[in-house]
Amino acid sequence: MDGKDFPGRLCNAFKVRVGHWQNDQKIKRMAEAVAQNSPQPSQAPIVFFNASTRLSGLSLNAGFSLVSAWSLQLQGVPVVHFICKAGLTHCVLGTNRQDLSKSPPCKECIRQSKAVYHNANQSWFDYQADQALQEKLVDLSVGELSSFVYQGVPLGKLCIASMRWILRRHNLVDDEITRHLFREYISSGWSVKQQFEELLIAYSPQSVVVFNGLQYPEAVACWVAEQRGLTVYSYEVGLRPFSAFFTSGDATAYPMAIPESFELSETQNQQLNEYLSNRFRGNFSMAGIKFWPEMTKLDDEFEALSSQFEHVVPIFTNVIFDTSQPHANVLFTDMFEWLDQVLEVIKQHPTTLFIIRAHPDESRPGKASEESVAEWALNRNIGVIKNIKFVGPDEFFSSYEMIKRAKFVMIYNSTIGLESSILGVPVLCAGRARFTQLETVYFPESRDAYFEQLNRLLNEEKLSFPEIHRTNSRRFLYYQLFRSSLSFEPFLEEDHIWQGYVRLREFPHEDLLPENSKTLQTISEGLLRNGQFLLEAD
């Protein structure tokens, strides 16, 4: 490393340290104000657990949990935080992808936890090894580890999503370093299981709130709680800036109860149109990440290419390790199996130009996919197939301009399918998506039906657009944006240090009371009175 960079690195490290220290002081002051003004508890506690949200700073998802817990405490609802104290030999965020054997940064994480959970009811867990378990794991393949069950607990199944997420691939390589990490996750998951069970016995809580519910520490906790008949609530980042989605279901599947009678009013349509106007220009972010640094129009090369074909059909792919994928894989084993079979259909339709677009997040620095659509395209040698154009993740031309030229659109489970329906273009979906809970796209019930539908769309000269798809897509998107996305913007702001991390705003503790915040009122109704975690309609 160049020594000339040392002063800059030192200055940056100092800035990070000071920024986090200042935020920690804000958190401690607010925690003390909450503790001093909370009434005597008069009901069973709620357990919060979010070991997979952060390491040394306050992430957006960790902020959601912190603010929600404070609000409950001010209402006299006791909260117990289940907190990691080097309790995982390898946590998800602390796994070093360049050296999978390296231990996570526990010291820094524990320091941050002590600040975040200042004055809170804390239940810390450490790592407790089980020699008998480790002996059973030692000779197992990745496939055997994936389905491993120990004393009735499906540990392999509970850990597989985390393995895929941290290794940035769906199909895991069966080598010793992968097997080692899998064994560590399973052993750590079992340790979490034992101690979380003890916590539930000791406190007899009314419910459990976890981040995501899919990463293995929280997934194990969910399993334990559900075995004891407890309601488990999970949360994820919402669609709008600084917003969260809470549910009594699976947050990564995004279930929403939309009444059949719901129709958008004129004002609601205007709200949605304003959002879509920005979205179609690439002006949006999610979880603190802006995916499109720019969005360019279709160039002359594209125009010249598309003019050689009768029709254009865009194919939008997903990031293979995304937490939506376990829900999506109902017709196909995974997205790549779908692409392989679609490729055979493409070859049979030489007069149609198929544009395969890789997701922009596939090459995000620090989170680049190790099993990518770009790699798939290279391995399948699609560059020699004349009626395919591949668009890489770092090419920022407008997908929406392309959709407007399309005969129809093909997706696996990408959100752009919802937007295509709103634009009035037929969409064929291959994986279960958040929006397929309504009739928003064509989503056949079987693989055979999928290819029958695909061939029909390709062979029919003129397609009619089902207006119900546009209507339901607008209904769903409105609910997702303005009813289920709970804004924490009055409490959290960007920390201007790391993307996706936040700092606490300055506000009086009274703002955390549900009568002073629609978001916290909605969360309280959901957690305490079986509400649906939906904001009241304006």
Secondary structure, DSSP 8 states (H G I E B T S, - for coil): --GGGHHHHHHHHHHHHHHHHHHHHHHHHHHHHHHHH-----S--EEEE-TTS-SSS-BHHHHHHHHHHHHHHHTT--EEEEEESS--SS-STT--TT-TTS---HHHHHHHHHHHTTTSEEEEE-----HHHHHHHTT--HHHHHT--BTTB-HHHHHHHHHHHHHT-SS---SHHHHHHHHHHHHHHHHHHHHHHHHHHHH--SEEEEESS-SHHHHHHHHHHHHTT-EEEEEEE-SSTTEEEEESS-GGG------TT----HHHHHHHHHHHHHHTTT---BTTB-S-S--B---HHHHHHHTTSSEEEEEE---TTSTTHHHHTTSSSSHHHHHHHHHHHHHT-TTEEEEEE--GGGG-TTS--SS-HHHHHHHTTGGG-TTEEEE-TT--B-HHHHHHH-S-EEESS-THHHHHHHTT--EEE-S--GGGGSS-SB--SSHHHHHHHHHHHHH-SS----HHHHHHHHHHHHIIIIIS-EE-TTTEEE-SSSTTBEEE----GGGGSGGG-HHHHHHHHHHHH---S-----
